[in-house]
Amino acid sequence: MDLEQIIRLYRITLKKSRIIHRLFYAVGENLMIPLFETLLRFRTPSGDPLNFRLKLLLNQWEPETVAFFQKVVQTGDSVLDIGAHVGYYTCLFAKLVGPSGKVVAVEPHPENFRLLEKNTRRFQQVVRLNVAAGENEGEMILYDAMDSINASLQLHESKREMMVTKCAEELNKRAASGFPVREYKVKVIPLDKVLFGETKFRIMKIDIEGAECIALKGMPHIMDELEIIVFELDRGNLETFGFSPGDLINLIRNAGLNYFYILEAKSYIQVSVSELEKIGNSLQLGHYINVAATRFPL
């Protein structure tokens, strides 16, 4: 039984008792999480849900995507991690590429970046950039209105309303306080301007809550060199920025990455462009899929 199955079982049994749930949550937050963080040398955002923090610590977050990277990332590779959060994938990449490789982690959220620095400081092959990837240089507001992984350059009102309703009874700090909106002024940079010519990246992961299109428009030269991109396809997030799943797919295709694979169940399934766009357009609010695009067939 994996962690997700345990969480589901807990939700339909012990969690129904408010007293037991409070006891388990207190033990998890004050004993289990600090112990795992110390042993694993990986810090998680204190205001996030307990189950999400455990998934990060136990390497159970997005297992299908982790498995894909374990297959394709090679020793000595250069990997670009856009939307690095607190370093879950950055640490994975650092281990896979080894000391001879390089990982550039891009994360604009100041609190996430602080934890990213702590979690990756032991890896000399990691370079960290506390900026947002965009099409033009400047400043923007980063909205942190739900939990740390959903911070975005646009305020997702409908998604936030759904989260507030769904998690109103949860015990984590953000939910208990009604998910207050936090705003951070962040620097935005076209990544071609700071990274192109310095490193030739073979693989990129991008997950920036709907801002993928504006980030890709600011890095056409880097895109032309990539062999593999793994991206989050989330219709609701993209539409908040005025884009559609088809817009994101076409930007990637224009860079010469024409083979698409949906990552699921520790494997991947090849789909046509039309199939992928249809799936993307059918995604409901709050739902997403992770997709790999490659320059050559796998």
N, C-alpha and C positions, 0 to 999 in steps of 0.2 A: 504494500500500500504506500503510494507516494504522498507527499505533503498536501497536494491539492485534494486528494481523496480523504485524507484525515480532516482537513478543514471543512469539507462538505458534510462529513459525518458529524463533526462537532456542531455545525450550524443547525442540524435537524434534531440534535439530541441535547447535549449539555447546555448549549447557548440559550435554550428556551427558559432555563432557570436564571433569573437575573442575578441572584446571589452567587451561584456557581460561576457564571460568566464573569462577574466582577472579580472573583477570586482568581480565576485562571488568567484574566487579563493582567492583574496586578503582579502575579508570579512571572508571567511572560515579559512584561515591560521592565520590571525591577530586578529580575534575576536571570531569566533565560537569555534575553536579548543582550544585556551587558556582558554576560559570560561568553556568548558566541562572538560578539564583537571583539573582545579581548583575545580570544583564542585564534580567530581568523584574521585579525588585524584589518578589519573592515568596518567602518562606521556607517550607520544608516540614519536617515532623517527622523528625529525624535517625534515629530508631529504626525508621521504617516501611520497608516493602519498596521497593526501587529502582524497580520498574515503577509502583507507585502514585504515588510522588513525581514521576516523569516525566510521568505522566498529568495530574497537577495543574498542573505547570509548562507543559505543551504544550497545555493546554485540551482534553485527551482523556478526562477523567473524565466519565462519564454524558453523552455527546454528545447523546443524544436529549432529555434534560432541559434541557440548555443551549440547544438549538435551540428548544424550546418557550418558554422564558423570553424568548429573543430575539424571538419572535413576539408575545408578549402584554404584556411590560413596556413601558411608555410613558414618555416624558420627563415628569418632574414627578410620577410615581407615588410612593406610599409603600409600601415593601415590608418585611415582617417575616420575618427569617431565623432560625428556631429550630433550634438545632443547627448553628451557623455553622462549627464546626471551626476551620480556620486562615484562612478567608475566601475560599475558592474561589468560592462563589456570591455572597458579599457583594460582592466586587470586581466581578463581572459585573453585579449589580444596580446598584451605584454608577455604573458606566459607562452603563448603560441609562437610569436615571432622571435622570442629569445633576445639575448643581449646584442645580437648582430642586426636585429630589425629595428623598426621605429613605429611608434604610435603617437599620433597627434590627436588630443582630446579637446573638443570645443564645447564649452559650457558657459552660458551667460549668467545663470542664476548665482548670485553671490554666496548664498548658503550652500547650495549644491557644490559650487566650485571649491569652497573651503573643505568640504568632506572629500571631494575628488582629490585635492592635494594630499590630504592625509592618507587616503587609501592607496595612492599610487606612488608615494614618495620613495618607496623601496625599489621602484623600477626606473633605472637610469635611461631606458629606451623610450620613456614617455615624456612628451612635451605637452604642456597644458596651456590653453588659450581661454581667458575669461572674457569672451566676446560672443555676440550672436552672428551667425552667418547670414548675409543678406546680399541684395543686388547692388546697393549703393552704400557708401560710407556715411555714417551719421550716428544718431542716437534714437532709441525707441524705448517705450515703456514695456517692461516684461510683467505680465499679470500672473500672480500666483494665487489662484482663487479656489483650489480644491486640495490637491496634495502635491508633493514636490515634483512628481514625474509628469504632471499635467501643466506646468508653467508654460505660458505662451505669449507671443507678441500681440495676440488679439485676445480680448476677454470673451470667452465662450459662455455667454449668458445662459442659453438653454441647457448646455451640458452641466453647468454649475447648478442650476435649479434641480436637475435630475439627481445630481450627486447629493445635494442638501436633503432632498426628500428621501432618497434611498438610504442615506447613512445617518439620518437624524438621531437614531438611538445608539449609534456606535460610541465606544468609549475613548477612541483616540482623540488627541488634543484638538486637532483641526475640526473634527466633526462636532465635538462637544461645545466648541465656541461658534458653531454655525458657519464654518468656512469663511472667515473674513478675507476680503480681497486685499492682497499685499501688492504694492507696486514698486518696481525697481527700475531706475533709469540705467539702460545698458548700452554699451558701445556696439555698433553694427559695422561689420567689415566684409567686403567681397573677398572670399578666401583666395581667389586667384592673386589678389594684391599682396598677400602676406605669405602664401605657401607655394605658388607655382614657380618652378625652376629650382626650388630649394630641395624638394623631395618628389620623387615620382611614386605616387600611390598606386598600388595594385587593387586594393580593396577599400570600400567605404561603407560605413553604416550611418544612416541618417534617420533620425526620429526627433522631429522638432514641432510636433503638435500642429501640423497644417501649414507651416512656413517653408516646407520643403521646396516649393517652386521658386520662391524668391531667393533661397539659398543657392539652388542650382543655377539660377540665372547669373549669379555672381561668381561662378567658378567654371566657365566653359572649357578653359584649357586643362584644368584638373580632370574634368569629366572625360575629355578626349583621351586621357591616358589610362583611365580606370578599366579594369577587366571585370570587376564584380561590384555591384551595389546592392546592399540590403536596405530596404526602406519600409516604413510603416505606411500602409494605405488605409486612410480613415476619411471617409466622405464628409462627415460632419466637421472635422477639423479643417479640411481643405476648403470647404465652402465658406467657413468663417473668414478666410483670406480672399475669397472671390474666385477660387479655383475649383476644378472638378477632378475626379480620379483620372479622367482622360487627359487632362492638361499635364498632370505629373508623369503619366506613362509616356506621353509624347515627348516631353523634355528629355527623358532618359533614352528613348529610341533615337532622338536626333543626335545623341552623342555616340551612337553606334552600338548600344547595348540592346539587342533585339530578342534575346531569349529570356522568358519569364518563368519563374517557379514559385508556387505558393508553398511556404514553409509550414508544415504541420506534422504532428505525431512523430517527431524525431526523423522526419524524412522530407522530401520535397516532390511536388507534382508539377510538371510542365503544363502551362496553359498558353493559349493563343492570346494575342493582344485583345481581340474582341471579347473573349471569355473573361479575361482579367478586368476589362473595363465594365462589363456587365456585373461581375461580382462586386467590384468597387462601388458601383452606383446603387447596389441593393443593400449596402451596409447600413444598419440602423444606428441611431445616435448612441455613442459610447462604445461602439464595436469597431474593431480594426483587424487587419491581417498583416502579417509580415511577408514581404515578397523579395525574392532575389532576382536581379536582372544581370545578365552576363553577356560579355562580348562574344564568347564562344560557347557552344553547347556543352553542358555538363555530361 
